[in-house]
Each structure stands twice: as C-alpha cells, then as structure tokens.
Amino acid sequence: MSDRIAVFDQGRIEQVGTPTEIYDHPTTPFVAGFVGTSNLVPAVTARALMGRDEMCTIRPEHLRFVDASRPVVDGEMSAEVRVDSVQFLGAFVRVRTETADGVALAVDVPTGSRGLALTPGDTCTLAWRPEQVRVVAASVANDWEGDK
C-alpha cells in the first residue's frame, strides 16, 4: 500500500494525493468513478439539485432515504426520486434512483435497513448534507510536478 497515489487517465495525471483525499475529494469525474462508485450531477442540473453551478459528485453512502423516523433536518438538501432498481450486495443494498430531471443517483444502504423494502417504481425522498457534495472539474491540466 502507498500513502500517496497518482491516478492516471490515458497517460495523463488526473489527481495525486492520499487514498483518503482521492476518495473523499475527487477533482475530476474520472477520479470520482475510478475510486469507488460516485454519483455525477451535470452542471446543467447541479444548481437545482446540489446548489452549485458546476458538475458535482456525491458518494452513494452519503445519501439517505427520508422517513418518519429521520425526516429532513435544517441544513440538509433533499430531492424526490423514483426507484429504478434494488440490488443486494451483501453488506449493503444499492438502490438506483432517478430524479424528475433524469439525474441518476445510486444510494448504498446497510443490509436490513429501509433499502430492502423499496421496489422499482416507488417514489421517495433522498437527503444529504451539502458538505458531502464535491465539485469536480470537467477536465484537468497535466501540470503536476511533484511536491511544491
């Protein structure tokens, strides 16, 4: 294992950092999808959904389904979605959803929670904290020269 990683795409450096930095703070769509699963929200719909004017990403484990026991709280963002699919993956269930604007959002919920009760076609509300949303650049310049 390494304490510093360089992520390359077609011979170009996309991002350099610690494993945690790369996972939690991807700088490009490629890096967001290369290290784990990530939801990409295009700039055209990011303003209404994420409160940002640029392309954004949020990890599936940072989204949650809203229910009576855990309603949307002050400071959280939310969106109405339709369930497309529910996939059991062992320790968690991946629920694929879509907003009215056509933005696909995957949600990872621990096995045994509400995600198992959902079926395709259901409508529900997702919530997340704004600080879990990351802005990603559409492209990146290959100007990394090591530690400066």
C-alpha positions in Angstrom: 0.0 0.0 0.0 1.0 3.6 -0.5 0.5 6.8 1.4 0.4 8.7 -1.9 -1.4 7.7 -5.1 -1.4 9.1 -8.6 -4.5 8.4 -10.7 -3.8 8.4 -14.5 -6.2 8.5 -17.4 -4.8 7.8 -20.9 -1.3 8.7 -19.6 -2.3 12.0 -18.0 -2.2 12.6 -14.3 -5.8 13.3 -13.0 -5.1 13.6 -9.3 -2.3 13.0 -6.8 -3.0 12.6 -3.1 -3.5 10.2 -0.2 -6.1 7.4 -0.6 -8.5 9.3 1.6 -8.1 12.6 -0.3 -8.6 10.9 -3.6 -11.7 9.0 -2.4 -13.3 11.9 -0.4 -12.2 14.8 -2.6 -12.0 13.7 -6.2 -11.1 16.5 -8.6 -12.5 15.1 -11.8 -15.3 12.8 -12.9 -12.8 10.2 -13.9 -11.2 10.0 -10.4 -14.7 10.0 -8.8 -15.6 6.9 -10.8 -12.2 5.2 -10.7 -12.1 5.0 -6.9 -15.4 3.5 -5.8 -18.9 4.4 -7.0 -19.9 8.1 -7.3 -22.9 9.9 -8.4 -22.1 12.6 -11.0 -24.5 15.5 -11.3 -24.1 17.5 -14.5 -23.7 21.3 -14.2 -27.0 21.9 -16.1 -28.9 20.3 -13.2 -26.5 20.9 -10.3 -27.9 24.3 -9.4 -31.4 23.0 -8.7 -30.3 19.7 -7.1 -27.0 20.5 -5.3 -27.0 24.3 -5.1 -23.8 24.5 -7.2 -23.2 25.8 -10.7 -20.5 23.2 -11.6 -20.5 19.5 -12.2 -20.8 17.8 -8.7 -20.4 14.4 -7.2 -21.6 12.7 -4.1 -20.9 9.2 -2.9 -23.8 6.7 -2.6 -23.1 6.2 1.1 -23.7 9.9 1.8 -27.3 9.8 0.6 -30.1 8.6 2.8 -33.8 7.8 2.4 -36.0 10.1 4.4 -38.7 8.5 6.5 -40.8 9.4 9.6 -38.0 8.4 12.0 -35.4 10.5 10.2 -37.0 13.5 8.4 -35.1 16.1 6.5 -33.4 18.4 9.0 -32.3 22.0 8.8 -29.2 22.4 6.6 -29.8 19.2 4.6 -30.6 19.1 0.9 -33.2 16.8 -0.5 -34.8 15.5 -3.7 -37.8 13.4 -4.8 -36.7 10.3 -6.7 -38.1 7.2 -8.3 -36.6 3.9 -7.6 -35.2 2.2 -10.7 -33.6 -0.9 -9.2 -32.6 -2.5 -5.9 -29.5 -4.7 -5.8 -28.4 -6.8 -2.8 -24.6 -6.6 -2.5 -24.0 -8.4 0.8 -23.2 -5.8 3.5 -25.3 -3.2 1.7 -28.0 -2.7 -0.8 -27.5 -0.4 -3.8 -30.7 1.4 -4.7 -30.6 3.1 -8.1 -32.9 6.1 -8.4 -33.7 8.9 -10.8 -34.8 12.5 -10.2 -37.6 14.1 -12.3 -34.8 15.9 -14.2 -33.3 12.5 -15.2 -30.3 12.6 -12.8 -29.4 9.0 -11.7 -28.4 8.7 -8.1 -27.2 5.4 -6.5 -27.8 5.1 -2.8 -26.0 2.5 -0.6 -27.9 1.4 2.5 -26.8 -1.2 5.1 -28.4 -4.5 4.6 -31.5 -4.7 6.8 -32.5 -1.1 6.5 -35.2 0.6 4.5 -33.5 0.0 1.2 -34.7 -3.6 1.3 -38.3 -2.6 1.4 -38.1 -0.5 -1.8 -39.1 -1.8 -5.1 -38.7 -0.4 -8.6 -41.3 2.3 -9.3 -41.5 3.5 -5.7 -41.1 7.3 -5.1 -39.3 8.6 -2.1 -37.1 11.4 -0.8 -33.4 11.4 -0.5 -31.4 13.7 1.8 -27.8 14.6 2.2 -25.6 17.3 3.8 -24.2 19.9 1.5 -20.7 19.5 2.7 -20.7 16.0 1.2 -21.1 17.4 -2.3 -17.9 17.8 -4.2 -17.3 20.0 -7.3 -15.4 18.2 -10.0 -13.7 19.8 -13.0 -14.7 18.6 -16.4 -11.0 18.2 -17.3 -7.7 18.8 -15.6 -4.4 20.2 -16.8 -1.4 17.8 -16.5 0.8 20.2 -14.7 1.7 18.2 -11.6 5.4 18.5 -10.9 5.6 16.7 -7.5 5.5 18.4 -4.1 5.9 22.1 -4.4 
